[in-house]
Amino acid sequence: MALDPDQTSVDSITLFVALLCSCIVIGHLLEKNRWFNESTTALAIGLCSGIIILLTTEGKRSHILVFNEELFFIYLLPPIIFNAGFQVKKKQFFRNFAMIILFGAVGTLISFVIVSIGTMQLFKKLDIGFLDIGDYLAIGAIFSATDSVCTLQVLNQDETPLLYSIVFGEGVVNDATSIVLFNAIQKFDLSHITLRIFIEFIGTSYTSLLQAHCLDFPMCICISCMVAKFVSSLFDLIFFVGLISAYIIKKLYIGRHPTDREVALMILMAYLSYMMAELFNLSSILTVFFCGIVMSHYTWHNVTESSRITTKHAFATLSFISEIFIFLYVGMDALDIEKWKVVSKSPGTSAGVSSILLGLVLVGRAASVFPLSFISNLFKRSESDKFTLKQQFVKQVTIWWAGLMRGSVSVALAYNQFTRSGHTQLRGNSIMITSTITVVLFSTVVFGLMTKPLIRLLLPSKHLCGGVSSGSFDSFPSKLMTDLPLIANGDAEVGGNNIPRPTSLRMLLATPTRTVHYYWRKFDDSVMRPMFGGRGFMPHVPGSPTEPLLH
Amino acid sequence: MALDPDQTSVDSITLFVALLCSCIVIGHLLEKNRWFNESTTALAIGLCSGIIILLTTEGKRSHILVFNEELFFIYLLPPIIFNAGFQVKKKQFFRNFAMIILFGAVGTLISFVIVSIGTMQLFKKLDIGFLDIGDYLAIGAIFSATDSVCTLQVLNQDETPLLYSIVFGEGVVNDATSIVLFNAIQKFDLSHITLRIFIEFIGTSYTSLLQAHCLDFPMCICISCMVAKFVSSLFDLIFFVGLISAYIIKKLYIGRHPTDREVALMILMAYLSYMMAELFNLSSILTVFFCGIVMSHYTWHNVTESSRITTKHAFATLSFISEIFIFLYVGMDALDIEKWKVVSKSPGTSAGVSSILLGLVLVGRAASVFPLSFISNLFKRSESDKFTLKQQFVKQVTIWWAGLMRGSVSVALAYNQFTRSGHTQLRGNSIMITSTITVVLFSTVVFGLMTKPLIRLLLPSKHLCGGVSSGSFDSFPSKLMTDLPLIANGDAEVGGNNIPRPTSLRMLLATPTRTVHYYWRKFDDSVMRPMFGGRGFMPHVPGSPTEPLLH
């Protein structure tokens, strides 16, 4: 999509836009089909058009647009992640905050170590050309992240709110973690590596995460580093962009609201948060995600009725188009003949590499989900909160399975790592890229398609349509480790009156999360909202029934 | 903005987005100022940041993004023109249809001939390096078109509906005309040109317009060619995209409307119409403009309430961002040091070229507006419709003045013509590019800023706030040549009952436009709307007050 005259021409853009339209129409027609969703439809259409182009150009090329890492990270990913933050159910998300951090940071690290060491050991037996230690670590980073874009497509926030918030929240956190790990690997000198240096490296990369975000924070263990990174990212964006946009719109536009300017300012400010995070080497994905949350909590309430409807749907639409774009792109690029030429000489090796990678992804995720769930279960205060082994196992299997998908972030990182030295002409590089594509296609199509039926099978049907129900699955991790709705959302009634005032220190110690929530609400109501606006702090326009229009 | 790693980096995009945000905020703060509008604010901010970059890089470069023709024509122009079509007052537009065509096609041709011949004669006396006949003709095409983007910024559809519809409609038509002329010049062999060949050339280019659009249409005079081009463009898009989108959305989504898909489909279909027109060498600007009209007449009525609000504002927002982007871009690019190095050696010549061009623009537009207005006045049927000479003169001056602005289309075409052979190193090319920028900045800033005060001065104040009033200025060209609301819009009451049924052939001959309108309405009600949906042909969702939300 780069405006290089060789690559992009009017006809390729026209064809691509026409394919996007057909994806939407066909995706809609297949909506009732339980096996299909928009992402697999787009992948299938991408593959089909790749085959057609391959046949019409007599095997010369399969894609009309070459997968471009910059296009992906600068233009396509931000709207998706921002929209996820903008539309996320804040209560549910912050309730499972600790679980998300644990899975996202520690879980990714476990997967990373397992995949790295596993490939190092297993690839020796296969003849796949030269790969150095940096390549193996990069493979670990590439395959340790659950894809948040796929998760959005497969899981439904209203049907399985808890599973969605854990797996998607984890996806956002570990997308960020794996990108940071990946960048750390590329900068690190890996020519003479031993196990000691490897352990040092993991420490360094986590410390660099920490240092990038809060310079004068004391060094501590990995988990707290990740939490600190998370919190500091949160504050970066809150002060830089999220709240500034809320403040500007509140100060400037009160009483006389031109919708176009408000919407334009919100879009540009959200994008600015992403680009500024990129510029200052913060985690741009985390930043834009929290920018979405802050904007929906403050800014969104300061704009006119029509701006609210417009932003709600315009952000969703931009995200929707970007998602389909990515899947179509990956599907079309998968058949690129260049890459497969080298591989076709040794199909067995390539299949072996793909199988090993898929196996390691399965094992890596199992090794992170099951022990972490077990540990978090130990932390429960009362016996009544604990579940039977069978109940636990079912839930862990669901979380394990729903996080197996690898997507376009993996493809983008693989291109970055394996096309630097001599493109795909090198045997090892060629095999790694085709294997990545195979793993992504297989995990998205097979694991993705089986997720919905699996959830229906494992979980009682009442939980699938109950929304924010308090059923066993929903209440399970909500009581698991924390109960902390840092930012209460308007969807559920978390009124200040419902929360008992902590009257003694003993009560505060007994119910820490409630106390944190209580003081946050108090701070929000007395300082934040009067300054930045928000629900109930802007004059309500009478006679405009917003709610029925917003689903 | 090309994803060339040399040109675009994270920091330049971040800076550019931050500047866009500041343009919106400062533009809003200066809203009450009668001299400023968003475009001049963006130009000023672009120039200021250009100076700052020039100082910080010690004179090495002034821009953060190089003006890129493809970015302009493929990504920035379509949303602006589409939105103009989507939001245009259809009744007013079609009432002045003949006038718009006359000014847009014949007027542009007159300007083109005057500017081309004028520069050929006058530039000989200046020492500006080698320019061939093709360059002179290109200059004619570059400077013969009123800029529709500037017009949108300066004129207000609600304050001066007639002036807006004529000057903007003309801008759309003659942007298209000048781009087609320009392309014809670049393809034509101009090495051995005489006056006879020149006249032949004009005939050929108009014929090629005709042939591109309706192959089996008989050859006729230029005006009818232009009308035919106009009509055929209209039909191209109606059958290709506008109506297809209406049909798809009506068939697929009735009863179960997912807003995001509807909005995504509308955006992609609109863009597809532009790209398809580019692909088939039709006039993409005209096509996307009419696609906007068709979508607002049919498609828009088939979607849900929230989709209507979203599309209305999302299109306006995209257009708004693109407009500011363009002006910021032009302002920042204007100071590019490379171009001015050659010119600075002979400031007198450069000033001379700019003055000659500005003079020719003024004369060229006068030579097209005044005679054409006079001719159209002759066609009036009754004596009572005619105006006094003074009234006429005032109106002609207003139309003449409001169409003097030259904008980013001129800059884009100038870059195309004068950077092909040896970039701006050649003296003549360098002078022409800097002169184009001078003319664009001068006409946008000086003419643009003076337009609002001039309108206030020349036209009685009641017409400025009357909306679709029937005052003298508004009624002037509406009765001028035609009275043909081809597609009636819902804003005004043009109900079928108000139009008397033509009972005899004599009446049909006496009131042809009313008859055309009557049959169009009948056809629209009986065939088009039941098939493609539209106002009153979709089930109304009760209890959703849309109108107060849409201004």
Interface residues (C-beta under 8 A of the other chain):
Chain A: M1 A2 L3 D4 P5 V10 D11 I13 T14 V17 A18 L20 C21 I24 V25 G27 H28 L29 N68 E70 L71 I74 I248 L252 Y253 P258 T259 D260 R261 V263 A264 L265 I267 L268 M269 Y271 L272 M275 M276 E278 L279 E305 S306 S307 I309 T310 K312 H313 A314 A316 T317 F320 I321 I324 G543 S544 P545 P548 L549 L550 H551
Chain B: M1 A2 L3 D4 P5 T8 V10 D11 I13 T14 V17 A18 L20 C21 I24 V25 G27 H28 L29 N68 E70 L71 I74 I248 L252 Y253 P258 T259 D260 R261 V263 A264 L265 I267 L268 M269 Y271 L272 M275 M276 E278 L279 E305 S306 S307 I309 T310 K312 H313 A314 A316 T317 F320 I321 I324 G543 S544 P545 P548 L549 L550 H551
